[in-house]
């Protein structure tokens, strides 16, 4: 699927409702930057964003992520009864482990089904979906 | 032990798998009345109530249902951790009974999911274009994942790390279907083979349609009290030998280890309370939302080593006539799954321990384990039940 075709799927999706913890994350993604939280006390990165470090209860700061990671696991959704996604099927949903150590769910795009492999190197592809929301898709690194 | 040892004395089911004339409250009521009749306890004796809100929150949650059934409780619990809520209920109620906070506890469940909602649960995103998604689901729903997809990602990782095969997962569905053939109420009863599972439609790779549980209507109820009160009731009591619960995450993308669940903690804990080794268990009732759920919970509870679940199921130990038959009512994979199946695990374990299993009866059944999984392999509850109390 081309980036243009992928963009056309954005209005079909149910978008996140940013809250106090996540507003900066989604807004940054809309502006083309992938940010995650890091604890100012224990230094641990975390995702998804919270109002505290879940490791030690300390304060967090925002840091820009490298935008690189590996595919931890994945599936190909062949049936989704929700009308928005029925039209997109089949599509790959995966868990991406960022180089910073945190994991997030995403769609793996610009990749044939047969190419998908646990451990494959990925890079982020940020697409703006609304004024306050950008979505981090992932594609094979160097693709 | 003592006269306040917690026991299960009454069990009941509503009608399943398809009951278009019943709404969710009808399922609660029907199962409740059948559980009352099963043990012969008076409704007025009930002073504790447990109910988990399902997909009809603010309709059939604990407070609403306590009013509807008019349960004059002095102890109530509405813990809702998904389909395993009922295993957590046993843990909570056993403690409350021992602590004299209540004497007779009722648990009810009812769902008209198939007739009202249809087959949406496993293969729908539950959100529509243009809506905004709050809470932790905001990080997932935009990607179009479905319930089956979450379990599929656990299965994929298990295959990657341990070489587990689709054939091994299919073996679980085949064995459970054999028991469904002995249950006149089961949704699907015709025997299936491993090839049938592998040739069924792919839903979310690597899970096929026959790796996934059915969607049905249904309800259940059980009644707990003390060993002392159970003395003159209709049926012999079934003893709570151990009960423990634990949580590792709620949404699937937060699962810390995609091949290990909280059963690794609460399984050994419950078995330890009971003083029972895995090999002492005569029948295993596991929440078979998907075949992979069974495999992982077996490993985590210690029935085999981590990563060896595939070889374990291939030995036939879980089949009819095996040493530790699994899901003897036909399970969620073939008999019924109205959304939160955990109560059926308890009821079936009790049925087996009473020797009321009919054609599916496990010979010499004295110890049973019920292990429920709620959410996305998230909240796991393990209960060990016995024909005799702890000595």
Interface residues (C-beta under 8 A of the other chain):
Chain A: X11 X12 X13 X14 X15 X16 X17 X18 X19 X22 X48 X72 X73 X74 X75 X76 X77 X78 X79 X80 X81 X82 X83 X84 X85 X88 X91 X93 X94 X95 X103 X104 X105 X106 X107 X118 X119 X129 X135
Chain B: X119 X120 X123 X124 X125 X126 X127 X128 X129 X130 X131 X132 X133 X134 X136 X138 X139 X140 X141 X142 X143 X144 X145 X146 X148 X149 X152 X153 X154 X156 X157 X160 X201 X202 X203 X204 X205 X206 X207 X252 X253 X254 X258
